[in-house]
């Protein structure tokens, strides 16, 4: 019988410590090699640790919630082998390949959507809050007209056991009853734009019963992120949206606490560690080490909007979530090839002298800022310049799904060359983002709204967005930053330029 102690390994380059988030085993459990022992939070992401031993867990040496240094014993496992087994080291993630830019894909890309409903799920600010209080949904009366439940409109519904869905409980029988009661041709009667933009953007896709439920709950379908196979809003989308809305209300109702208690007792203390600690340190370093310069440009993204609609209807993109972010990503790759110095790194001389180098990358590891329950992460798509439009869409979807699930691995966070942040998902017009350390440029994608726009001497409504870019002025001067942002804007205004 041999007793093995498993030390906390370095699962990422230069890792010095990690927090034990959750144990997946307990004393007495039998484990095999590569079974998951626990989840740890490093300075980069949440990681599952596999077991290098087979045997029986005898003791958990570190409790959940404790941060320990690399090399600290965290668990002991006893096996039945006659001799000691050599622990299998946790392999480091392979470094991404870095081929030169190849031929740009000749994919025509038009994409864009109204604020609040980017297809494929926004990466920033989407979904229920991580610390949302789980309480039953309460129907409140809006100022315009009272909200009516689906059950009360359609008639009495027999009592049923509610089903939990995120942070609220909605009876599936009540939803089904509302669907059966909805008229066959029931649709939202909302005015549509005519004139110059007739047919430019279709109405929100949703089946009549879903529209009926949305009206009963007081939900504007244009505010809901659609996840249906053809870009339509589903019942599950309504449940998720209502969960976020109710969680925010419930949290607001209890936030201030009891005023009778001393103020010192009404302070919530949140330890800064893991991803949030690393992000804070990196942002301070970037803000004070790289002289930031920002530039903004308003863009008529109407043709991008039209193209996104066509992509959603295309058989080639069936089942793939498409959003304006896809077209912006393609535009950034295209513009960086025309202005290579934005895809670079400033490298100081390690001996401390004034000499330095600029490393221009002939590959694009495109970072996408993602808000997750554990803090802001910036995973990147390796060699994004080699991907077709469809492949890029799939990569963005996978990145978003993995980030929201908290499963982003350290290797996915390393080696970024240029970053995009989609603040438009929160309804924000633009901003001055801080450059991700090790890079020299970041592009903020603002919300897309209908605004009056002068076209050929006439004022007409168009889909307008504002791009904001921040640049390291040591590498990217005013002229280069302006040309790069103008190139990105040109693609959003006319995606057919990608065919050049």
C-alpha positions in Angstrom: 0.0 0.0 0.0 1.5 3.3 -1.1 0.3 6.8 0.1 0.7 9.6 -2.5 0.4 13.3 -1.8 -0.6 15.4 -4.8 1.0 18.9 -4.8 -0.7 21.9 -6.4 0.8 22.0 -9.9 1.6 25.0 -12.1 -1.2 24.7 -14.6 -0.3 27.9 -16.4 2.9 29.7 -17.3 4.3 31.4 -14.2 1.5 30.4 -11.8 2.5 31.0 -8.2 -0.8 30.3 -6.3 -4.4 29.2 -6.7 -7.6 29.0 -4.7 -9.3 25.6 -4.1 -12.8 26.5 -5.3 -14.6 23.1 -5.0 -13.6 19.5 -4.2 -15.1 16.9 -6.5 -14.1 14.0 -4.3 -14.2 13.2 -0.6 -12.2 10.8 1.7 -13.1 7.2 1.0 -13.8 7.8 -2.7 -12.0 5.7 -5.3 -10.4 7.6 -8.1 -8.7 6.6 -11.4 -6.0 8.4 -13.3 -7.3 11.6 -14.9 -10.5 11.7 -12.7 -11.2 15.3 -11.7 -10.2 15.9 -8.1 -11.1 19.6 -7.7 -11.6 23.0 -9.4 -9.0 25.7 -8.7 -9.1 29.4 -9.6 -5.8 30.7 -10.9 -5.0 34.3 -11.8 -6.2 33.5 -15.3 -9.2 31.1 -15.1 -11.1 28.3 -13.4 -9.3 24.9 -14.0 -10.1 21.3 -13.3 -7.3 19.3 -11.8 -7.0 15.6 -12.9 -5.7 12.9 -10.6 -2.2 11.6 -11.5 -2.9 8.6 -9.2 -5.3 5.7 -9.0 -6.5 4.6 -5.6 -8.6 5.7 -2.6 -8.7 9.3 -1.3 -7.6 9.3 2.3 -7.5 13.0 3.1 -8.2 16.5 1.7 -5.3 18.6 2.9 -6.6 22.0 1.9 -10.2 23.2 2.5 -12.3 24.9 -0.1 -11.9 28.7 -0.4 -8.2 28.7 0.7 -5.5 30.1 -1.5 -2.2 28.1 -1.4 1.1 28.3 -3.2 2.1 26.0 -6.0 3.8 22.9 -4.6 1.6 22.7 -1.5 0.2 19.2 -0.9 -3.6 19.4 -1.4 -4.8 15.7 -1.3 -3.5 12.3 -0.4 -4.4 9.1 -2.3 -3.6 5.5 -1.2 -3.2 2.8 -3.8 -2.8 -1.0 -3.6 0.4 -1.2 -5.7 3.4 -3.0 -4.4 5.7 -0.2 -5.3 5.5 3.6 -5.6 3.9 4.9 -8.7 5.6 7.9 -10.4 3.1 10.8 -10.5 2.1 11.7 -14.0 2.9 15.4 -14.5 0.2 17.7 -15.6 1.2 18.7 -19.2 1.5 22.3 -20.0 -0.8 23.5 -22.8 1.0 23.6 -26.1 2.0 27.0 -27.4 -0.2 28.2 -30.3 1.3 28.1 -33.7 2.1 31.4 -35.3 2.0 31.1 -39.1 2.2 34.2 -41.2 -0.9 35.9 -42.5 -2.3 33.9 -45.3 -4.6 35.0 -48.0 -7.6 36.8 -46.6 -10.9 35.0 -46.9 -13.1 36.4 -49.6 -16.2 36.3 -47.4 -18.8 39.0 -47.8 -19.8 40.0 -44.2 -22.6 42.3 -43.3 -23.8 42.0 -39.8 -25.4 44.0 -37.0 -28.3 44.1 -34.7 -30.2 46.5 -32.6 -28.8 47.1 -29.1 -29.9 44.6 -26.5 -30.3 41.5 -28.7 -27.0 40.5 -30.4 -27.4 37.0 -31.7 -25.2 34.4 -30.2 -25.4 36.0 -26.8 -23.4 39.0 -25.9 -20.1 38.5 -24.3 -20.3 41.4 -22.0 -23.0 42.0 -19.5 -25.3 39.1 -20.6 -27.3 36.7 -18.4 -28.3 36.9 -14.8 -26.0 38.5 -12.3 -23.6 36.1 -10.6 -24.8 37.1 -7.1 -28.5 37.3 -8.0 -30.8 36.5 -5.0 -32.9 33.4 -5.8 -36.5 34.3 -5.0 -39.8 33.7 -6.6 -40.8 35.9 -9.4 -43.1 38.8 -8.4 -45.3 40.4 -11.1 -45.3 44.2 -10.8 -47.4 46.7 -12.6 -45.6 49.0 -15.1 -46.7 52.6 -15.3 -48.2 52.2 -18.7 -50.4 49.1 -18.1 -50.4 46.3 -15.5 -48.5 43.2 -16.3 -50.7 40.2 -16.5 -49.6 36.6 -16.0 -50.0 34.1 -18.8 -52.2 32.0 -16.5 -54.6 34.8 -15.7 -55.1 35.7 -19.4 -55.7 32.2 -20.6 -57.9 31.1 -17.7 -57.4 29.2 -14.5 -54.6 26.7 -14.4 -54.6 23.7 -12.1 -51.9 24.0 -9.4 -48.6 22.4 -10.4 -45.1 22.0 -8.9 -43.1 24.9 -10.3 -39.9 24.2 -12.3 -36.8 26.2 -11.4 -35.3 28.2 -14.3 -32.3 30.2 -13.4 -33.4 32.6 -10.6 -37.2 32.4 -11.0 -39.8 29.7 -11.1 -42.3 29.5 -14.0 -44.8 26.7 -14.3 -44.4 24.9 -17.7 -48.1 24.0 -17.6 -49.0 27.7 -17.3 -46.8 28.5 -20.3 -48.4 25.6 -22.3 -51.9 26.7 -21.3 -51.1 30.3 -22.5 -49.8 28.9 -25.8 -53.0 26.9 -26.4 -55.1 29.9 -25.6 -53.2 32.2 -28.0 -55.1 33.0 -31.3 -53.5 31.2 -34.3 -52.6 34.5 -36.0 -51.7 36.5 -32.9 -48.7 38.8 -33.6 -47.2 41.9 -32.2 -48.8 44.9 -33.9 -46.0 47.4 -33.9 -45.3 50.1 -36.5 -42.6 49.4 -39.0 -40.3 51.8 -40.7 -41.0 52.7 -44.3 -39.3 54.8 -46.9 -35.6 54.4 -47.4 -35.2 51.5 -44.9 -38.2 49.4 -45.8 -37.2 45.8 -45.7 -33.8 46.6 -44.3 -34.4 44.9 -41.0 -37.1 42.3 -40.3 -39.2 42.3 -37.2 -38.3 40.1 -34.2 -38.8 36.5 -35.1 -41.1 34.7 -32.6 -44.0 32.3 -32.8 -47.5 33.7 -31.9 -47.7 31.8 -28.5 -44.3 33.2 -27.6 -45.4 36.7 -28.5 -48.6 36.2 -26.4 -46.5 35.2 -23.3 -44.2 38.2 -23.8 -47.1 40.6 -23.9 -48.6 39.0 -20.7 -45.2 39.3 -18.9 -44.7 42.9 -20.2 -41.5 41.9 -22.1 -40.4 43.7 -25.3 -39.2 41.0 -27.6 -36.6 43.3 -29.1 -34.8 43.3 -25.7 -34.5 39.6 -25.6 -31.4 37.7 -26.9 -32.8 35.1 -29.4 -31.3 31.6 -29.4 -33.6 29.8 -31.8 -32.2 27.8 -34.7 -33.3 30.5 -37.1 -32.7 33.5 -34.8 -36.2 33.5 -33.2 -37.0 34.2 -29.6 -38.0 31.0 -27.8 -39.9 30.4 -24.5 -36.5 29.6 -22.9 -35.2 33.0 -24.0 -38.2 34.7 -22.2 -37.5 32.6 -19.1 -33.8 33.7 -19.1 -34.7 37.4 -19.7 -37.3 37.4 -16.9 -34.8 35.7 -14.6 -32.3 38.5 -15.1 -35.0 41.2 -14.7 -36.5 39.8 -11.6 -33.1 39.1 -10.0 -32.1 42.7 -10.5 -35.3 43.9 -8.9 -35.0 41.5 -6.0 -31.4 42.5 -5.4 -32.3 46.2 -5.4 -35.1 45.7 -2.9 -32.8 44.3 -0.3 -29.5 46.1 -1.1 -29.6 48.9 1.4 -30.5 46.7 4.4 -31.9 47.8 7.6 -31.2 51.5 8.3 -31.3 50.9 12.1 -28.0 48.9 12.0 -24.7 50.9 12.4 -23.1 51.7 9.1 -20.0 49.7 10.0 -22.2 46.6 10.0 -23.6 47.3 6.6 -20.4 47.1 4.7 -19.9 44.1 2.4 -16.2 43.1 2.3 -15.3 41.1 -0.9 -11.7 39.6 -1.0 -9.9 40.5 -4.2 -8.3 37.3 -5.5 -8.0 35.0 -8.5 -9.1 36.4 -11.9 -10.2 39.7 -10.4 -6.9 40.3 -8.6 -4.9 39.5 -11.8 -7.1 41.7 -13.9 -6.8 44.7 -11.5 -3.0 44.3 -11.5 -2.8 44.0 -15.3 -5.0 47.1 -15.8 -3.0 49.3 -13.5 0.2 48.1 -15.2 -1.2 48.8 -18.6 -2.8 52.2 -17.7 0.5 53.6 -16.3 3.0 51.8 -18.5 1.4 52.4 -21.9 0.6 56.0 -22.9 -3.0 55.6 -24.1 -4.5 57.6 -26.9 -8.2 57.1 -27.9 -10.1 57.7 -31.1 -13.8 57.4 -32.0 -15.8 57.1 -35.2 -19.5 57.0 -36.0 -20.4 54.3 -38.5 -23.5 53.6 -40.7 -23.8 49.9 -40.1 -27.1 49.5 -42.0 -25.5 47.2 -44.6 -23.9 45.2 -41.9 -27.3 44.8 -40.3 -28.7 43.6 -43.6 -26.0 41.1 -44.1 -26.4 39.6 -40.6 -30.1 39.0 -41.5 -29.0 37.3 -44.7 -26.5 35.1 -42.9 -29.1 34.0 -40.4 -31.4 32.9 -43.2 -28.5 31.2 -45.1 -28.5 27.4 -45.1 -24.7 27.4 -44.6 -25.1 29.2 -41.2 -28.1 27.2 -40.0 -27.8 26.5 -36.3 -24.9 29.0 -35.9 -25.5 32.1 -33.9 -24.5 35.2 -35.8 -24.1 38.7 -34.5 -22.6 42.0 -35.5 -19.5 41.1 -33.4 -18.7 38.5 -36.1 -18.4 41.2 -38.8 -16.4 43.5 -36.5 -14.0 40.7 -35.8 -13.5 40.1 -39.5 -13.1 43.8 -40.0 -10.4 44.1 -37.3 -8.4 41.2 -38.9 -8.7 42.8 -42.3 -7.7 46.3 -41.0 -4.8 44.9 -39.1 -3.3 43.4 -42.2 -3.4 46.8 -43.8 -2.0 48.5 -40.7 0.4 45.8 -39.2 1.8 47.9 -36.3 -1.5 47.7 -34.4 -0.9 44.0 -34.1 2.3 44.3 -32.1 4.0 44.3 -28.7 6.3 46.9 -27.1 9.2 45.0 -25.5 11.5 46.8 -23.1 15.2 45.7 -22.8 15.5 43.3 -19.9 18.7 44.9 -18.7 16.8 48.1 -17.8 18.4 50.3 -20.5 16.4 52.7 -22.6 16.6 50.5 -25.7 13.4 48.6 -26.7 11.9 46.7 -29.6 8.5 46.6 -31.3 7.5 43.0 -32.2 5.0 43.0 -35.1 3.0 39.8 -35.1 2.3 38.2 -38.5 -0.6 36.3 -36.9 -3.7 37.3 -35.2 -4.8 35.9 -31.8 -8.0 37.9 -31.5 -9.0 38.6 -27.9 -12.6 39.0 -27.0 -13.3 40.6 -23.6 -15.9 38.4 -21.7 -17.7 39.3 -18.5 -18.0 36.2 -16.4 -19.2 35.5 -12.8 -15.6 35.3 -11.8 -14.6 38.6 -13.4 -13.5 39.9 -16.7 -11.6 37.5 -18.9 -10.0 38.0 -22.3 -9.7 34.6 -24.1 -8.4 34.8 -27.6 -9.0 33.0 -30.9 -5.7 31.6 -32.1 -4.7 32.3 -35.7 -8.0 34.1 -36.4 -6.7 35.4 -39.7 -6.9 31.8 -41.1 -10.6 31.3 -40.3 -13.4 31.7 -42.8 -16.4 33.7 -41.8 -18.3 30.5 -40.7 -15.3 29.2 -38.8 -14.9 32.5 -37.1 -18.6 32.5 -36.1 -18.2 29.0 -34.6 -15.0 30.1 -32.7 -16.8 33.1 -31.2 -19.7 30.9 -30.1 -17.4 28.4 -28.5 -15.4 31.2 -26.8 -18.6 32.8 -25.4 -20.1 29.5 -24.2 -16.8 28.4 -22.5 -16.3 31.8 -20.8 -19.9 32.0 -19.4 -19.5 28.5 -18.0 -16.2 29.6 -16.3 -14.3 26.9 -18.1 -11.8 29.1 -20.0 -8.4 27.5 -19.7 -5.1 29.4 -19.1 -3.8 28.6 -22.6 -6.8 30.4 -24.1 -5.9 33.5 -22.2 -2.3 33.7 -23.3 -0.7 35.1 -26.4 -3.4 37.7 -27.4 -2.3 40.2 -30.1 -5.3 42.6 -30.3 -8.6 42.8 -28.4 -12.2 43.6 -29.1 -14.7 44.5 -26.3 -18.5 44.5 -27.0 -19.8 47.1 -24.7 -22.8 47.6 -27.0 -24.4 44.5 -25.5 -25.1 46.7 -22.4 -26.6 49.5 -24.5 -23.4 51.7 -24.2 -22.6 53.9 -27.2 -18.8 53.9 -26.8 -16.0 54.1 -24.3 -12.2 54.4 -23.8 -11.1 50.8 -23.1 -7.7 50.0 -21.4 -5.3 48.1 -23.6 -4.8 44.5 -22.6 -1.2 44.1 -21.3 1.2 42.9 -24.0 -0.8 44.4 -26.8 -0.9 47.9 -28.3 -4.6 48.3 -29.4 -8.1 47.5 -28.3 -11.4 48.3 -30.1 -14.7 49.0 -28.3 -17.9 48.1 -30.2 -20.8 50.3 -29.2 -24.5 49.7 -29.4 -26.2 49.8 -32.8 -29.2 52.2 -32.8 -31.5 53.8 -35.3 -30.6 57.4 -35.6 -31.2 60.2 -38.1 -28.5 60.1 -40.8 -27.8 62.3 -43.8 -27.5 60.2 -46.9 -27.4 61.8 -50.4 -28.7 65.1 -48.9 -31.7 63.5 -47.2 -32.2 62.8 -43.5 -33.3 59.2 -43.1 -33.2 56.6 -40.2 -30.1 54.3 -40.3 -28.5 51.8 -38.0 -25.6 53.7 -36.4 -22.9 52.5 -34.1 -19.8 54.2 -32.6 -16.4 52.5 -32.5 -13.9 53.5 -29.8 -10.2 52.5 -30.0 -7.4 52.9 -27.5 -3.8 52.6 -28.6 -0.3 52.5 -27.1 1.1 55.8 -28.4 4.7 54.5 -28.3 3.8 52.2 -31.2 0.7 53.5 -32.8 0.7 57.3 -33.6 -2.3 59.4 -34.5 -2.1 58.8 -38.2 -1.9 55.0 -37.9 -4.7 54.8 -35.4 -6.9 56.9 -37.6 -6.2 54.8 -40.7 -6.8 51.6 -38.8 -10.2 52.8 -37.3 -11.2 54.1 -40.7 -10.5 50.7 -42.3 -12.6 48.9 -39.6 -15.4 51.4 -40.1 -15.2 50.9 -43.9 -16.0 47.2 -43.5 -19.0 47.8 -41.3 -20.3 50.3 -43.8 -19.6 48.1 -46.8 -18.8 44.5 -46.0 -18.3 43.7 -49.7 -14.8 45.3 -49.3 -13.7 42.0 -47.8 -13.8 40.6 -51.3 -10.9 42.8 -52.3 
